Amino acid sequence: MLRHMRRLVAALAGALAVALLALGTAGSASAAPKPAPAGVDITGTGLSAPLRLHADKEPALVGAVIDQVNFLARTGMPTGPKAANLGPKYTVVVLAGETPKQTYDLYPKAIGGPRVFRPAKQPDGRKTSAGWFLGRLSMSETLRTAGVPLERQFDTVSGGAGGGERVLPEDTLDPAKDLDEALGDLQHLLLLNVGVMLTITVGLAGIALLIRRRTR
């Protein structure tokens, strides 16, 4: 009987320990702070006040803006285009809640293609090197969609790095012109072939006539 009671007490003590451990784990998990939502601040030409976007309210816009700077390598070009060729400047600050973490200068209308400048001094104090980078072709449209007053562009390609102006020359967008040029080139080729064949035929006829005269 005494042995049975000891087993019962040990089982109850074990169950109580498991319950206390579970309560402690649940309490610590619930007490753990939630990560601050991501966000961006945009300031620059045409904006009278900072444009603030939060991922918990506008996740697609925040993700698209951050995508303009999240591909940069550790080192960039030491110098960028001349100031006169950069166009309007927009500073993007990446946030964690209300805390600034990273900052970048974006130039969507730079001559030769969008540019990104990463300052060496970052808000979170991390060490990095200043550098210039080619921006994504979608930079101008992304900023415009986020609320920056930029003219709409219809012919830029999403992603990649390169120019913020027209991707293809105006005349390459005219299929009728391309077809006319192709037919014209084909016609010139056919005329050239006909001319070559006529030259060869006349040459062979002349040789045959010359041989015939000598054999008489």
Stockholm file with secondary structure:
# STOCKHOLM 1.0

chainA/1-216         MLRHMRRLVAALAGALAVALLALGTAGSASAAPKPAPAGVDITGTGLSAPLRLHADKEPALVGAVIDQVNFLARTGMPTGPKAANLGPKYTVVVLAGETPKQTYDLYPKAIGGPRVFRPAKQPDGRKTSAGWFLGRLSMSETLRTAGVPLERQFDTVSGGAGGGERVLPEDTLDPAKDLDEALGDLQHLLLLNVGVMLTITVGLAGIALLIRRRTR
#=GR chainA/1-216 SS CHHHHHHHHHHHHHHHHHHHHHHHHHHHHHHSCCCCCEEEEEEETTCSSCEEEETTTCHHHHHHHHTTTTTCCSCCBSCCSCGGGTCSCEEEEEEETTEEEEEEEEETTCTTSCEEEECSBCTTCCBCCCEEEECBTTHHHHHHHHTCCCCCCSSCCSSSBCCSSCSSCGGGGCHHHHHHHHHHHHHHHHHHHHHHHHHHHHHHHHHHHHHHHHHC
#=GC SS_cons         CHHHHHHHHHHHHHHHHHHHHHHHHHHHHHHSCCCCCEEEEEEETTCSSCEEEETTTCHHHHHHHHTTTTTCCSCCBSCCSCGGGTCSCEEEEEEETTEEEEEEEEETTCTTSCEEEECSBCTTCCBCCCEEEECBTTHHHHHHHHTCCCCCCSSCCSSSBCCSSCSSCGGGGCHHHHHHHHHHHHHHHHHHHHHHHHHHHHHHHHHHHHHHHHHC
//
